[in-house]
Amino acid sequence: MALYFPGQLRSTRYETLYNRLTVAERMLLLREFVGVTYRRRFLFFKRQPSAAKKSAADSFRKNVEIAAAQQFKRLTISHRIWNRREILKPYLQLIFRHYFYGLQAQGIRRSLENCRLPEHPANCYYDFLPNLAAMIWFNRQREDYNVKLDRLVDEAISDDQRSLYVYALLCASLLKELPPFSVMAEYAADCFAQFSRPGRTPAGVELEFSNLGRFATFDQPFKGDLRDPLFHNMHYYEAFFLDDISWRLGGYLDSHIRNRSLLSLPRLWAHPGGFFEYSLVRIDYPRTFSMPLSMDLGLIALYIDEVINFISEIRPHSLHINFEKIAFGLIKPELDDYLCLLLLGGDLGYNKAGKMCELRLANNELRGVIQRRTHRSDRGEIKKEVVEFSFLRLKAKADRDHSYFPILMACKGFQYGYNMDLSCRDQVQGMLAWAHNPIALSESSITRFVATLAAGWEREAGHSKVVREESAREIMELLQRQNTRLRKG
């Protein structure tokens, strides 16, 4: 692969930094900087007229250079945004963190080949284990990394440096201070062995974050006294090129505005802002294609916690889980079955008046409880049907007393245990009424629910008897604890 250094930075201290990098480190830098172009489905890698007579390999190398040059020109923060000093540092910290994390994900990938790893199916996201491994290591070193990256952010601000290539280069300059990638890979492999709970159903997750919570997608004129002093509700997401920065985790801004019509109110009245979202199944820039993340719900549960820690300045808001449709059960779900799901993964809490509610439904946050969707993989044009559980509240570890693993298992067991061909829409009114005035469920309803989940896991035939029994026990305990809360009010 051809290497690249911008001519505009010749004879500066940045050229000195670049020259100190090894060839391998320079390649990591280049790949990370142009990485998003791969998600644009090789937009920059089309054969150029000047390379028409060269071999395909030469043409590709030349086009990587062209891609990097185009990226360098485009990824420069505008003077108007740069002068907004009150927002500058928080956004730059996000940029530097994602670049530094991405460089480590690249390095760890090859080292993982020498480790004993859980089986990862070919039809699931190819970078799942390297990305998770890098995040595990990053979060364990977070305090030290924050000091190093904050120093670089201050340097960039002091130098009045607006180029994202420079930010990536500064992050690459830290690689020499890190332990070997093999050490990181071995540490992550030990974590994999501890948390792995493989199954047979492809699954994926999307995580939404916002410091304004459910008001993130409201128009600026209607937000009233709500404030997000760090990120201003992600209004400057595009100005800081966060799509290009967070591509490895499927990052994007979810404004809940469809088609971005010129007639839409937010385009006329305000910048839209919205939720900072990681769609961990996304594999291309326009989000046309996706892949399941993994069949291992233990590692997916671990990944959820790691992502929450990684982006700790923005509060977690909601979680979407989807499972590929393979088989459904025969039992028609009743209202209490859906209420058990809400007790497990919803948001039972107190409203402003001090009354206990299921807050996601009671506050009209949801656009669907359980939805049927189709996803298209880059490996073919055939769309696969998935079932998306979109009612789940995303909470930091400090705000809950359980792992997300039993929640994931409950959703999968629901899909295999109940007849999901029957829509849950006929139960929505009952769920809404209960959400505003929740009462404890009968023991028989909870017992029947857990038994149906267990039958669903047997139908999938993906987990050992020990895992199924542990999951049933954990889910039963969670439901009983929630029931106790409801009885106490």
Order of alpha helices (4+ residues) and beta strands (2+ residues): alpha-alpha-alpha-alpha-alpha-alpha-alpha-alpha-alpha-beta-alpha-beta-alpha-beta-beta-alpha-beta-alpha-beta-beta-alpha-beta-beta-alpha-alpha-alpha-alpha
